[in-house]
Amino acid sequence: MNQVINCQVNEQKITEIVERLIDSEILYQENLNRQEMIEVMKENFTPINVPDLNEISEDELAKRIKSLLSLYLVSGMLSDFTPEEMRIFDEAVKRGN
């Protein structure tokens, strides 16, 4: 029973953090589906994947979630690149620009 309650509390915490982060960043609002990102984060931070979630501060959890949101944002943008734009991007990454 305690595990179910902890899971619900953790899901609520994750939902609140994702909503706050998306609300604070226009790029997230324009390019990410809020509900989809909430579900993805819940899946990523299940007790099986992160058994010590209650040991992570809310700031640290927000930092981890923001990193994942940014990753989804960038990966979505890259999928829109033409082959030429992708080549330019790859060269820039190799040069460290």
Residue frames as qw, qx, qy, qz and C-alpha x, y, z in Angstrom:
[[0.000, 0.885, 0.465, 0.000, 0.00, 0.00, 0.00],
 [0.318, -0.785, 0.106, 0.520, 2.83, 2.40, 0.88],
 [0.429, -0.115, 0.597, 0.668, 4.49, 1.67, -2.45],
 [0.210, 0.648, 0.643, 0.352, 1.30, 2.62, -4.33],
 [0.158, -0.941, -0.228, 0.193, 1.05, 5.89, -2.39],
 [0.422, -0.574, 0.340, 0.614, 4.73, 6.68, -3.03],
 [0.401, 0.205, 0.669, 0.591, 4.26, 5.98, -6.72],
 [0.088, 0.830, 0.520, 0.184, 1.26, 8.33, -6.88],
 [0.293, -0.883, -0.006, 0.368, 3.16, 11.06, -5.02],
 [0.464, -0.328, 0.503, 0.651, 6.16, 10.64, -7.32],
 [0.327, 0.470, 0.659, 0.487, 3.97, 10.79, -10.42],
 [0.050, -0.936, -0.347, 0.017, 2.35, 13.97, -9.11],
 [0.406, -0.726, 0.210, 0.515, 5.76, 15.48, -8.37],
 [0.453, -0.021, 0.618, 0.642, 7.00, 14.61, -11.87],
 [0.205, 0.715, 0.600, 0.294, 3.84, 16.03, -13.47],
 [0.175, -0.946, -0.165, 0.218, 4.22, 19.31, -11.58],
 [0.437, -0.546, 0.384, 0.603, 7.89, 19.65, -12.53],
 [0.403, 0.237, 0.669, 0.578, 7.26, 18.90, -16.22],
 [0.093, 0.846, 0.500, 0.159, 4.38, 21.39, -16.34],
 [0.289, -0.881, 0.010, 0.373, 6.45, 24.07, -14.61],
 [0.463, -0.335, 0.512, 0.642, 9.41, 23.55, -16.95],
 [0.325, 0.444, 0.670, 0.499, 7.26, 23.58, -20.08],
 [0.035, -0.919, -0.391, 0.018, 5.40, 26.68, -18.88],
 [0.349, -0.813, 0.133, 0.446, 8.70, 28.48, -18.32],
 [0.322, -0.351, 0.620, 0.624, 10.24, 27.79, -21.75],
 [0.564, 0.545, -0.010, -0.621, 8.64, 28.92, -25.00],
 [0.325, 0.424, -0.780, -0.325, 10.65, 26.40, -27.07],
 [0.114, 0.052, 0.970, -0.207, 9.21, 23.55, -25.01],
 [0.443, 0.455, 0.465, -0.618, 5.70, 24.96, -25.42],
 [0.507, 0.594, -0.256, -0.569, 6.05, 25.24, -29.19],
 [0.455, 0.462, -0.730, -0.216, 7.81, 21.94, -29.87],
 [0.109, 0.073, -0.962, 0.241, 6.84, 19.41, -27.21],
 [0.575, -0.422, -0.502, -0.489, 3.53, 17.77, -26.44],
 [0.304, -0.531, 0.481, -0.628, 2.93, 18.44, -22.73],
 [0.876, -0.195, 0.218, -0.384, 0.94, 15.28, -22.00],
 [0.905, 0.314, -0.265, 0.113, 3.31, 13.08, -23.98],
 [0.319, 0.568, -0.539, 0.534, 6.31, 14.48, -22.08],
 [0.556, -0.453, 0.416, -0.558, 4.58, 13.91, -18.75],
 [0.980, -0.008, 0.061, -0.190, 3.99, 10.27, -19.67],
 [0.733, 0.476, -0.381, 0.302, 7.56, 9.85, -20.95],
 [0.017, 0.592, -0.552, 0.587, 8.99, 11.28, -17.71],
 [0.770, -0.320, 0.309, -0.457, 6.75, 9.08, -15.59],
 [0.977, 0.184, -0.108, 0.005, 8.04, 6.06, -17.53],
 [0.535, 0.568, -0.437, 0.447, 11.66, 7.19, -17.15],
 [0.071, -0.461, 0.573, -0.674, 11.36, 7.77, -13.41],
 [0.837, -0.303, -0.324, -0.321, 9.49, 4.64, -12.37],
 [0.638, -0.646, 0.395, -0.142, 10.62, 2.95, -9.14],
 [0.946, 0.086, 0.221, 0.220, 12.21, 0.23, -11.27],
 [0.589, 0.639, -0.016, 0.495, 14.32, 2.76, -13.21],
 [0.109, 0.551, -0.365, 0.743, 15.01, 5.12, -10.29],
 [0.611, -0.419, -0.667, 0.076, 14.43, 3.25, -7.04],
 [0.425, -0.373, -0.394, 0.725, 15.77, 6.10, -4.90],
 [0.096, 0.631, 0.370, 0.675, 13.57, 8.86, -6.37],
 [0.450, -0.843, -0.280, -0.095, 12.54, 10.02, -2.90],
 [0.684, -0.457, 0.018, 0.568, 16.22, 10.55, -2.09],
 [0.412, 0.289, 0.297, 0.811, 16.64, 13.02, -4.99],
 [0.005, -0.465, -0.295, 0.834, 15.99, 16.67, -4.17],
 [0.465, 0.737, 0.460, -0.171, 13.29, 18.41, -6.15],
 [0.127, 0.859, -0.301, -0.395, 15.91, 20.72, -7.69],
 [0.237, -0.374, 0.840, 0.313, 18.00, 17.76, -8.83],
 [0.471, 0.380, 0.796, -0.001, 14.93, 15.99, -10.20],
 [0.362, 0.861, 0.184, -0.307, 13.93, 19.14, -12.09],
 [0.029, -0.721, 0.562, 0.403, 17.45, 19.37, -13.50],
 [0.355, -0.080, 0.906, 0.218, 17.28, 15.76, -14.74],
 [0.445, 0.618, 0.638, -0.114, 13.83, 16.25, -16.24],
 [0.220, 0.880, -0.089, -0.411, 14.95, 19.48, -17.94],
 [0.172, -0.491, 0.752, 0.404, 17.87, 17.61, -19.49],
 [0.383, 0.229, 0.885, 0.134, 15.52, 15.00, -20.89],
 [0.358, 0.802, 0.388, -0.279, 13.07, 17.62, -22.18],
 [0.068, 0.800, -0.375, -0.463, 15.97, 19.37, -23.90],
 [0.292, -0.212, 0.876, 0.321, 17.07, 16.10, -25.45],
 [0.404, 0.521, 0.752, -0.007, 13.56, 15.49, -26.83],
 [0.223, 0.882, 0.093, -0.404, 13.44, 19.07, -28.08],
 [0.037, -0.655, 0.599, 0.459, 16.75, 18.78, -29.94],
 [0.344, 0.007, 0.910, 0.234, 15.99, 15.34, -31.34],
 [0.404, 0.686, 0.581, -0.168, 12.68, 16.64, -32.69],
 [0.175, 0.873, -0.157, -0.428, 14.42, 19.57, -34.33],
 [0.212, -0.453, 0.768, 0.400, 17.05, 17.34, -35.91],
 [0.474, 0.295, 0.826, 0.081, 14.40, 15.20, -37.54],
 [0.374, 0.846, 0.292, -0.242, 13.24, 18.29, -39.46],
 [0.165, -0.683, 0.467, 0.537, 16.69, 18.90, -40.98],
 [0.784, 0.570, -0.165, -0.182, 17.29, 18.35, -44.65],
 [0.937, -0.005, -0.005, 0.350, 20.26, 16.10, -45.49],
 [0.442, 0.593, -0.122, 0.662, 22.34, 19.21, -46.25],
 [0.356, -0.756, 0.172, -0.523, 21.41, 20.85, -42.93],
 [0.921, -0.383, 0.068, -0.011, 22.25, 17.61, -41.12],
 [0.810, 0.272, -0.088, 0.512, 25.66, 17.49, -42.80],
 [0.121, 0.699, -0.175, 0.683, 26.36, 21.08, -41.71],
 [0.658, -0.646, 0.120, -0.368, 25.19, 20.28, -38.19],
 [0.970, -0.145, -0.016, 0.195, 27.39, 17.17, -38.00],
 [0.615, 0.444, -0.149, 0.635, 30.43, 19.16, -39.18],
 [0.175, -0.741, 0.168, -0.626, 29.76, 21.87, -36.60],
 [0.841, -0.508, 0.077, -0.170, 29.50, 19.28, -33.83],
 [0.912, 0.092, -0.073, 0.393, 32.77, 17.68, -34.92],
 [0.373, 0.549, -0.162, 0.730, 34.47, 21.08, -34.82],
 [0.381, -0.383, -0.604, 0.586, 32.90, 21.86, -31.43],
 [0.046, -0.148, -0.097, -0.983, 30.98, 24.93, -32.60]]
